[in-house]
Amino acid sequence: MTSGGHIQLNPQYINGLSKEELDKIEFPLIRFGKRKLSTGSVSIVVILIDLSKLSEKEQHYWYSHELENPEFSKNDKDFNIFLGRNFLGQFLDDDDPLKNVKAEIKRINNLVGGNGLFTIQEDYYLTYPVINTFKGFCESCNELYRLIGPDSLNSNKLELLLQEHFKFSHEDFIDKNTQRPIGKLNLLGKLCKNLDCDELYEQIKNIKQYRIIEDHQAINPMISNENYIESFKTIIDELSINLNIFAEKLESLITQ
């Protein structure tokens, strides 16, 4: 049994809205936990401030299921986790690949020192898709690309690493066709190639295509049968692995 989760709007309701209505809607988020009763049954525990954001009709629905004078189990590990995370501010271990990505970015920045390789270490808009649509998926990829793409990359640090460890010269950072400095993402690509971990560079380029779609195309906001939330989690899982490989090889390079 998990310690808790979130309750959000259902797909049937969302699919019944027009694009204009969907753009205006606020998505209520109800955090919930599970608490054992002394009888062995399990009850749902929700946070009052979350319920207060619902409409009056929806609040009455929740209140109609309220238990009177419940007797709780004295041994309830899952509820203690829910309580610690949501009320006591405890950071409890979760197998969250998004957290792992941020940890690897921090590790890489600590390795190179200074302002780090990634200048953006936290993006509060970066979340899993709120609703299971291609639009929500692209929006999440857009924010992810902001964390690991050119907006975040430190070109000075990339050039320094290439010069110090792979004998690059200033001319190697100039595009021969345009005679302009090559972009930050291409600098990362050169570093990845020399570290023999091209997978990270290729994955970041793949994530970039969803940012382009989100920025420049009209996307159907309707719910899909495809699980875009799971698709985004797969991207995060792979990114965490690729960043870890990059960090391992970078550490070997710097400390050799």
C-alpha positions as CSV (number, residue, x, y, z in Angstrom):
1,M,0.0,0.0,0.0
2,T,1.4,3.4,-0.9
3,S,1.5,6.3,1.6
4,G,-0.7,8.6,-0.6
5,G,-0.9,10.5,-3.8
6,H,-3.0,13.1,-5.7
7,I,-6.5,13.3,-7.0
8,Q,-7.0,15.4,-10.1
9,L,-9.7,16.1,-12.7
10,N,-10.9,13.1,-14.7
11,P,-10.5,12.7,-18.5
12,Q,-14.2,12.7,-19.2
13,Y,-14.7,16.1,-17.7
14,I,-11.7,17.6,-19.5
15,N,-12.6,16.1,-22.9
16,G,-16.0,17.8,-22.6
17,L,-14.4,21.3,-22.5
18,S,-13.6,23.5,-25.4
19,K,-10.1,24.8,-26.0
20,E,-11.1,28.2,-24.6
21,E,-12.6,26.7,-21.5
22,L,-9.6,24.4,-21.0
23,D,-7.2,27.4,-21.2
24,K,-9.1,29.2,-18.4
25,I,-9.7,26.2,-16.0
26,E,-7.9,25.9,-12.7
27,F,-6.9,22.3,-11.9
28,P,-7.7,21.4,-8.3
29,L,-5.2,19.2,-6.7
30,I,-6.2,17.0,-3.7
31,R,-3.4,15.4,-1.8
32,F,-4.4,12.3,0.0
33,G,-3.0,9.7,2.3
34,K,-4.2,6.3,3.6
35,R,-4.8,5.6,7.2
36,K,-5.5,2.2,8.8
37,L,-8.5,1.8,11.1
38,S,-8.4,-0.4,14.1
39,T,-10.8,-2.8,12.2
40,G,-8.1,-3.4,9.6
41,S,-9.9,-1.3,7.0
42,V,-8.2,1.6,5.2
43,S,-9.6,5.2,5.1
44,I,-8.6,8.1,2.9
45,V,-7.2,11.2,4.6
46,V,-7.2,14.5,2.7
47,I,-5.8,17.9,3.5
48,L,-8.5,20.5,4.5
49,I,-6.9,23.4,2.6
50,D,-7.1,21.4,-0.6
51,L,-10.8,20.7,-0.1
52,S,-11.4,24.4,0.5
53,K,-10.3,25.1,-3.1
54,L,-13.2,23.0,-4.5
55,S,-16.6,24.2,-5.4
56,E,-19.3,24.1,-2.7
57,K,-21.0,21.2,-4.4
58,E,-17.8,19.2,-4.5
59,Q,-17.0,20.0,-0.8
60,H,-20.4,18.7,0.2
61,Y,-19.7,15.5,-1.7
62,W,-16.5,15.0,0.3
63,Y,-18.1,15.8,3.6
64,S,-20.8,13.2,3.0
65,H,-18.1,10.6,3.3
66,E,-16.6,11.9,6.5
67,L,-16.2,9.2,9.2
68,E,-17.5,10.0,12.7
69,N,-15.3,9.2,15.6
70,P,-13.0,6.7,13.7
71,E,-10.6,4.5,15.7
72,F,-7.2,4.4,14.1
73,S,-4.5,1.7,14.1
74,K,-1.6,2.4,16.3
75,N,0.9,1.0,13.8
76,D,0.6,2.7,10.5
77,K,3.9,3.3,8.7
78,D,2.3,4.6,5.5
79,F,0.3,7.3,7.3
80,N,3.4,8.4,9.2
81,I,5.2,8.9,5.8
82,F,2.2,11.0,4.5
83,L,2.2,13.0,7.7
84,G,5.9,13.6,7.7
85,R,6.0,14.7,4.0
86,N,3.0,17.0,4.0
87,F,2.9,18.5,7.5
88,L,6.4,18.1,9.0
89,G,8.4,19.1,5.9
90,Q,10.4,15.9,5.9
91,F,12.2,14.8,2.7
92,L,11.5,11.1,2.6
93,D,13.1,8.8,0.1
94,D,11.1,8.2,-3.0
95,D,12.1,6.5,-6.2
96,D,11.5,9.7,-8.2
97,P,13.6,9.9,-11.4
98,L,13.0,13.7,-11.6
99,K,14.7,14.1,-8.2
100,N,17.5,11.9,-9.5
101,V,18.0,14.1,-12.5
102,K,18.4,17.2,-10.3
103,A,20.8,15.3,-8.0
104,E,23.0,14.3,-11.0
105,I,23.0,17.9,-12.3
106,K,24.1,19.1,-8.8
107,R,26.8,16.5,-8.8
108,I,28.1,17.5,-12.2
109,N,28.2,21.2,-11.1
110,N,30.1,20.3,-8.0
111,L,32.6,18.4,-10.1
112,V,33.4,21.3,-12.4
113,G,33.2,24.0,-9.7
114,G,32.6,27.7,-10.2
115,N,29.1,28.5,-11.7
116,G,28.8,24.8,-12.7
117,L,28.0,23.3,-16.1
118,F,24.3,23.8,-15.7
119,T,23.4,27.2,-14.4
120,I,19.8,26.4,-13.8
121,Q,19.5,23.8,-11.1
122,E,15.8,24.2,-10.2
123,D,12.7,24.9,-12.3
124,Y,9.6,25.1,-10.2
125,Y,7.5,24.8,-13.4
126,L,9.0,21.4,-14.2
127,T,6.6,18.7,-13.2
128,Y,5.1,15.5,-14.7
129,P,2.2,16.3,-17.1
130,V,-0.8,17.5,-15.1
131,I,-3.2,15.8,-17.5
132,N,-2.6,12.9,-19.9
133,T,-2.4,14.9,-23.2
134,F,0.3,15.4,-25.8
135,K,0.1,19.1,-25.0
136,G,0.9,18.4,-21.3
137,F,3.7,16.1,-22.3
138,C,5.3,18.7,-24.6
139,E,4.9,21.4,-21.9
140,S,6.8,19.1,-19.4
141,C,9.5,18.4,-22.0
142,N,9.8,22.2,-22.7
143,E,10.6,22.8,-19.0
144,L,12.9,19.9,-18.9
145,Y,14.8,21.2,-21.9
146,R,15.2,24.5,-20.1
147,L,17.0,22.7,-17.2
148,I,19.5,20.8,-19.4
149,G,19.6,22.7,-22.7
150,P,21.2,26.0,-23.9
151,D,19.3,28.1,-21.5
152,S,21.2,26.4,-18.7
153,L,24.5,25.3,-20.2
154,N,27.6,27.3,-19.3
155,S,29.6,27.8,-22.5
156,N,32.7,29.1,-20.8
157,K,32.9,26.0,-18.6
158,L,32.3,23.7,-21.6
159,E,35.1,25.4,-23.6
160,L,37.5,25.3,-20.6
161,L,37.0,21.5,-20.2
162,L,37.5,20.9,-23.9
163,Q,40.7,23.0,-23.9
164,E,42.2,21.7,-20.7
165,H,41.5,18.0,-21.3
166,F,41.1,17.5,-25.1
167,K,43.5,20.1,-26.5
168,F,40.8,22.2,-28.2
169,S,41.8,25.6,-29.5
170,H,39.7,28.7,-29.9
171,E,39.4,28.0,-33.7
172,D,37.6,24.7,-32.8
173,F,34.8,26.7,-31.3
174,I,34.1,28.6,-34.5
175,D,31.7,27.3,-37.2
176,K,33.7,27.1,-40.4
177,N,30.7,27.9,-42.6
178,T,29.3,30.9,-40.7
179,Q,32.5,32.0,-38.9
180,R,30.3,32.4,-35.8
181,P,30.8,30.7,-32.4
182,I,29.1,27.3,-32.2
183,G,26.1,26.9,-30.0
184,K,26.1,25.7,-26.4
185,L,24.4,22.4,-27.2
186,N,27.1,21.7,-29.9
187,L,29.8,22.4,-27.3
188,L,28.1,19.8,-25.0
189,G,28.0,17.4,-27.9
190,K,31.7,17.7,-28.5
191,L,32.4,17.1,-24.8
192,C,30.1,14.1,-24.8
193,K,31.8,12.7,-27.9
194,N,35.2,13.0,-26.3
195,L,33.9,11.4,-23.0
196,D,32.4,8.6,-25.1
197,C,28.8,9.2,-23.8
198,D,27.0,10.5,-26.9
199,E,23.7,9.1,-25.5
200,L,23.2,12.2,-23.3
201,Y,23.7,14.6,-26.2
202,E,21.4,12.7,-28.5
203,Q,18.7,12.5,-25.8
204,I,18.8,16.2,-25.1
205,K,18.4,16.8,-28.9
206,N,15.4,14.5,-28.9
207,I,13.8,16.4,-26.0
208,K,14.4,19.6,-27.9
209,Q,12.0,18.6,-30.6
210,Y,9.1,18.6,-28.2
211,R,10.0,22.1,-27.1
212,I,9.9,23.2,-30.7
213,I,6.4,21.6,-31.1
214,E,5.2,23.2,-27.9
215,D,6.5,26.6,-28.9
216,H,5.4,26.7,-32.6
217,Q,2.6,24.3,-33.2
218,A,-1.1,24.2,-32.2
219,I,-1.5,21.0,-30.1
220,N,-4.7,19.1,-29.6
221,P,-5.4,19.3,-25.8
222,M,-7.7,16.2,-25.7
223,I,-7.0,13.2,-23.5
224,S,-5.3,10.4,-25.4
225,N,-5.2,6.6,-25.0
226,E,-1.4,6.8,-24.9
227,N,0.0,7.2,-21.5
228,Y,2.0,10.5,-21.8
229,I,2.7,10.6,-18.1
230,E,4.5,7.3,-18.3
231,S,6.2,8.4,-21.5
232,F,7.6,11.5,-19.7
233,K,8.7,9.3,-16.8
234,T,10.6,7.1,-19.2
235,I,12.4,10.1,-20.6
236,I,13.3,11.2,-17.1
237,D,14.5,7.7,-16.2
238,E,16.8,7.6,-19.2
239,L,18.0,11.1,-18.6
240,S,19.0,10.2,-15.1
241,I,21.0,7.3,-16.3
242,N,22.7,9.3,-19.0
243,L,23.6,12.1,-16.7
244,N,25.0,9.6,-14.2
245,I,27.2,8.1,-16.9
246,F,28.3,11.6,-18.0
247,A,29.1,12.4,-14.3
248,E,31.1,9.2,-13.8
249,K,33.3,9.8,-16.9
250,L,33.7,13.5,-16.1
251,E,34.8,12.7,-12.6
252,S,37.4,10.2,-14.0
253,L,38.6,12.8,-16.4
254,I,39.0,15.6,-13.8
255,T,40.6,13.4,-11.1
256,Q,43.0,11.4,-13.3
